[in-house]
């Protein structure tokens, strides 16, 4: 370890800026095996390498050890992708094709979204195409049609792109994030976002929300147990929790190993499997825990992973035909069996009484 090139995270982090766990941050088990010995940051150009990922033998979570400390981890996000105008992102999420006419009709009927152009026939036709239907359910984060007073919080909202979607469905949507540049982008679009740590925000917003969502956030958290407990405190009794996160048991991880897009060391600190994530949520005061069918989604993950192998970016619409077949099969499986695919999608309800 005297060679700087062999130190995890070099040259961005010094050895004293890393923390060593020795146990799983999800279940605290010390029983583990080394899964990946030399992960590199292949996707956001920090130039770091030699990260080690361990598989917990109790809950099967994959976690980084060592990892950057909480006070220095922001260096891993200097070139992150949440710094664009959310209105541009929102506009790109819509179109004028027949597919979008039908999709917007389905989103209006199922979730209350007010998006144009929309064909009402979409409410009947889209359910006949399960991979598309479940992709749109994910797009709406499974949030039910709200009454006028219902509030939604997006944790780790970045520039607030999802807040615009939630607003279009009638939610009073708020966001919280620690990335000041991303938050400023959202505020410039008149979105209600606070730039602060979640603990501080939760203390002032106890039982304030009917729904809390987080898309690809929990894998970035140093203490996922405390994090889920904090989320619970902000929800009203019977409030809805929605989580999306990479799936360590995915086909992509099995095929690409250390080059799988879902790993993304050192920003992704914990990658869950479906049982480990479900158990974590149940242990922290939630019921009605459900893994959702993900639907169409895997082409972009496989393309990014293939690009990491080839060391050149590959767009999902330029996947070789064989890989397109793999993506199609992966999406079909994710439309049939909950908790499969490249992502896990989970919903749960805060326990009405009792708990912590």
N, C-alpha and C positions, 0 to 999 in steps of 0.2 A: 504493500500500500504506500510505499514511499515514492513510487512513480506517479506523478500527477495524472498521467494518461490512464492509470488504472483506478483512480478514485471515482466513485459514482458521482455523476454530475459535473465533473471537471470539464471546462474551466469556469463555468458560471458560478458554482458554489464551492466554497472551501470546506474541508472536512469538518470543521467545527460548526458549520451551518447546516449539517445534516443531523437527523435524529434517527436513532436505532430502536426498533420496537421489540423484537424478539417474541412477539405474540400477535395474534390476529386482532385487528382493531374492531372487528364485528362481534366475535364471540369470546375473545380473550384466551383462546387456546394457544398453547405453545407447540402443539403438534403440527408439523408442517413439512413440506418438501419443496425444494427449489424447482420452479417451473421454467423460468427464463433467467439466464445468468448475465446477459449483456444487452439489455434493451437500450435502444437509441431513440432520441427525439427526432423522428423522421418526418414530422408533419408541420411543425411550427418553428423550425430552424434555430433552436437555442444552441445546437451543436453539442449537446450533452449525451453521454453514453455510459455504459457499464451499470445501468440500473438493474437491480435484481428484484424479481417478482416471485413471491412465495404462494403456494397453494395450501390453504388451511385444511387439515385432515379431518376437522370436525364439521365446519359449515361450508367448505369447498369454495369460500371466497378467495380471490386472488388479490394480494396486496403488495405494495412496494415497501421494501425495507433494505437499506435505509431510504429516507425521503427528505426533501427540503423542509426545514422548520416553517412554522406558520408565518414568522416575521420576515421571511425572505422568498416565499413561494411566488410572490407577484412577478419575479423576474421571468418566470416561465410563460407569462401571458403578454409579453411586450408586443408580439405580432399576432395576437388572437383576432378572431373574426367578428367580434360583436361591436365593432366601432363604425359601422355604416349606418346611414339614415334608416330608421325602421319603416318609414313610409315607402321607401324604395323596395325594401324587403316585402312589405305587405302587398304592394302592387304586383311584384313578381310572383306572388302566390295566387294570382288570378289570371284569367285569360278570356278569350272570346271564342274558343273552340267549342264544338258540340259537347266534348267531354266536360268542359267547365260549365256549360249551361246545365248539364245534368247534375254535376257535382254540387253546384251552388243550390240547385233545387233540393237535393238531398240534405245538405247542411241546413237549409232553411227549415225544412220539415222536421228534422231530427233534433237540431240543436238551437234553432232560432236565429241563425246567422242571416244578416241582411246584406247579401252580396249580389252583384249584378255582373253579367246577365245570368238569370236563373230560370230554368224550366221546371215547373211543378212535377212533371213526369219523372224527374230524377228520384223522387221519394220512393217510386216503385221499381224503377229500372236498376238503380245502383245496387240495391240489396241482392240482385241476381248475379253480381260480380263480386264475390266475397273479398278478393285481394284489394279491390278498389274501395269497397265499403269500409273495411277495417282500416285502410290507410286514411280515409276521411274521418273516421271516428278518432283516430290518433291526432289528426290535424286539429280537431275541436277539443282534444284532450278529454273526451267523454263527459264534458260538463253538461248537465241538463239545462233545459230552458229555464232561465232565472225569472223570479218575480222582480219588480222594479227596485226593490231595496237590497237585493242580494249582492254580496261583495266577494271578489276573488283576488287572491294574492299570488303573484308569480315570483318565486324565490330564485335568485340568480337570473334575473330577467334580462341581463345584458342591456341592449339598446331598447328593449320593450316591444319587440316585434310581435310577441304573442298577445300583449295587452290590446293591440289594435284588433286582433281577431276576437278576443273576449268581449270587447266593447261592441263589436258588430253584432254580437249575440244578445246584447242587453245587460251584460254584467257591468258593475262598477269595478273596474280592474285597476289594481295597484301593483307596484313592483318594488323589489329591494335587491340591491347588488352592491358589491364592494369595488367595482371597477368604475372609477370616476369618469374616465373618458366615455365609456359606454353609457353611463347614466346621463351624462350631458347631452349625448345624442338623443336619448329618449325624451329628456326634458325639452329639448328644442322642438320636438314634435308635440308638445303640450301633454305629455304623458305624466302620470302621477307616480314618480319613482323616487325612492330615498337611497342615498349612498351611505350605507352604514353596515356594521356587522350584524348578523342575524340575532345574536343574543340581545344586543341593545334594542333592536327593532321589536323583538318579541316582548320585551319587558313593557313596552308602551302600547302593545296591541294584543293583549291577552283576550282570547275568545272573540276576536273581532271579525273573523272571516267564515263565510259559508263554504269556501273551497280554497285549497292551497295546492298549487301545481309547481313542479320542478322538472324541467327537461334537461337531462344530462348535467346534473348538478351534484348529486349525492356521491358520484365517483371522485369528485374533487375535494371531498371533505375529509379533514384529518380525524375527526371523531364522529363517525356516523351514528353511534348510539345516542350521544348527546344531541346531535342534529335532529334526529327523528323525534326525540322527546320534546325538543323546542318547537318543532312544527306542530305537534299536538296541542301545545299551549295556545297557539294562535287560532286554532280552529274552534268553532262553536261545537257544542255537543251534537253528534251525528254529522258533523261537517265532513266534506269529501277531501281526501288526499289523493293526488295523482302524481306518479313517479315514472319517468322513463330513464333508462340507463343501459349501458352496454351489457350484453349477455356473455359471460365467460364460457358458457357451454355452447356457443354458437358454432355453426358450420364454418364460418369465416375464421374463427380462432383456431379451429381444428386444422383447417387447410393452410393457413398462413403463419401460424405460430407467432413468433416475436414481431412479425411484420403486419399483424392484424391491426386495422385502423382503430379498433376499440381500446387498445392498450394505452397509447398516447402518453407514455412516461415522459416527464415526471408529473404531468398535470393530473392524470388519472391515478389516484392513490389506492382505490379499492374497486375491484370489478366483481359484481355479485353473480351468483347463480340464482335460479328462481326460488329454491327452498330457503336459502340463506336470507334473501331480501324479504320474503314473506314472513319468516320467523322474526326478523329484526323489527318489522312493523307491528306484528302481533304483541311482541314483548313490551312494546312501548305505548300501549293503550289504544290500539285500533282493533276493529272487528270487521267482518264482511270483507276480508282481504281477498282480492280477485286478481289473477293474472289475465291480461287481456290479449286477444289475438291482434297481432301487429299488422298483418296484411302486406301490401306491396311496399318495399323499402330497401331491399338489400343491395341493389345494383350500385348505389353510390359507395357503400361500405366496401364491397368487393373491388370496385374500381380503384378506390384509394389504397387498399391493401396491395392490389396488383401493381399500382404505381410505386409503392414502397419497395417492392421486389425489383422492379425495373429501373428504379431511381429516376423516374420521370413521371410527371402527372398524367393520369388517364381519366378522361371524363366518362361518366357512367353510360352516356349514349355512344361511346366508342369501345365498349367492351367487346372482346372477341366473341364469336358466336358460341363457343363452348362455355364461356363464363356467363353469357346471357342465359344459357340453359340452367346453369347452377343457380343464378339469381332467381329465375322463374320458379325452380323447384323449391328454393329456400322460402320464397314468398308464399308459395302454395302451402308448405308445411306450417308457416307462421299464421296462415289463415284457417288452419284446421286445429292445431294444437296450441292452446295458450301457453305462453312462456317460452316459446321457441323463436327462432329468428335471430337477427343480429342485435336486437334490442329487447330488453324486458320492459313491459308496461304493466304497472300495478295500480289498482285503485283500492281504497280502504275508507272506512268510516271511523271517526273518533267515537270511542265508547261514550254512551249517553251519560253514565254515572260511574263513579268509582275510578279506579286506575290512578295513575300518577299525575 
